[in-house]
Amino acid sequence: MPSLKDLKNRIESVKSTRKITKAMQMVAAAKLRRAQDAAEQARPYAERFNAVLSGLAQSVGGSDTAPRLLAGTGKDDVHLLVVMTAERGLCGGFNSSIARLAKTRADELLAAGKTVKIITVGKKGREILKRSHSDHFIDHVDLTEVKKIGYANAQDIAKDVLTRFDAEEFDVATIFFNRFQSVISQVPTEQQIIPAVFEEGEGVSALYDYEPSEEAILADLLPRGVATQIFAALLENAASEQGARMSAMDNATRNAGEMIDKLTIQFNRSRQAVITNELIEIISGAEAL
Amino acid sequence: MANTMQFDLVSPERSLASLQATEVQIPAAEGYMTAMPDHAPTITSLKPGVLRVVSDSGSQDYIVTGGFAEISGEATSVLAERAIPRDEFTADELTALVNDARKAQENAPDDAVEAATKLVADLVAVGDEIGISVR
């Protein structure tokens, strides 16, 4: 049975924990709004871009001269996994769900006899994957210092990936990130970026004139497409991270509240018990006289 | 014939302009071109240059780096990798862009040297055009 003093201390400590989680929740809510705005702002570009690109890809894709970014290297022996997670924890299952998806995929590929290379973005995912797949790490992108994700960050990652592709270090590249659905739901997603895949049927019609030529524009756009997809994924991830943190902290705040209630009841009961005990002692002392 | 068309200028990070324009001057890869309503549908890539949008309420210039433009009879969309309003474009930014391009030029593999060199020249030409010199 904990003493009154112990109970009081525990109540105090849970109360301060609740204050922290409440503050983190509110910060996450503000950041979430900003991250969602950023994702919203980036959407028109990505949509137009993909529409034009997939239209081009469909008209040029079949030919023998299709760029390697579209047609691939003709093999799928070496897979590059770009795993994007957060730089910070305390956001529920956000990091572990991406890491789990990447891990499952990597194990599948390894079991199929393929070579796996991993680039991690965000240190949390790296920490989780380090235990099982550290031999496959080839690079890490640190975004700790980055306050607001810009297109330049995506370009840097894309440039790194493209350089490795040109050096024939891998055949297929896939990115792993959380797609933002709502505050309580983020979907871990894998998306193949090299060779580029497009959904059939959509895209602009072939009525356009192309200047300089279809092939030249396609060759110009494909590397940008990689950066655009990475940028979209980074933004989705940022919004998901804040959403996940917000709901995790909301839960924590609620749990702390319940715990405080329970401890307060326990505290009051034992206080009453102590008083009753004292009374009994006094009364029986008086009777003994 | 309609005398205006929908014009959109978007960069990866945000949408910069969306308005009814009467004509748009585009720094296309093979030279400047002007798009007016009922232009033949065209998709062209961009080189660094000045994008001028003329509407009923006046004209507005933007500095764009790369990207592409999608022109149809009723609408023109410019998807620029970077787009900066002319008034906000400073010598520092131009210098940074040129320096980046020069660095890329030095590290470029053999088959890309020509393109990288052209990029540097284009950027310097942009500076000349708007009266900003590279430091």
Interface residues (C-beta under 8 A of the other chain):
Chain A: A38 Q41 A42 P44 Y45 A46 R48 F49 V52 L56 G150 Y151 A154 D166 V204 L207 Y208 D209 Y210 E211 P212 A216 I217 D220 L221 R224 A227 T228 F231
Chain B: D8 V10 S11 P12 E13 R14 S15 A28 A29 E30 A40 P41 T42 I43 T44 S45 G66 G67 F68 E70 S72 S77 L79 E81 R82 P109
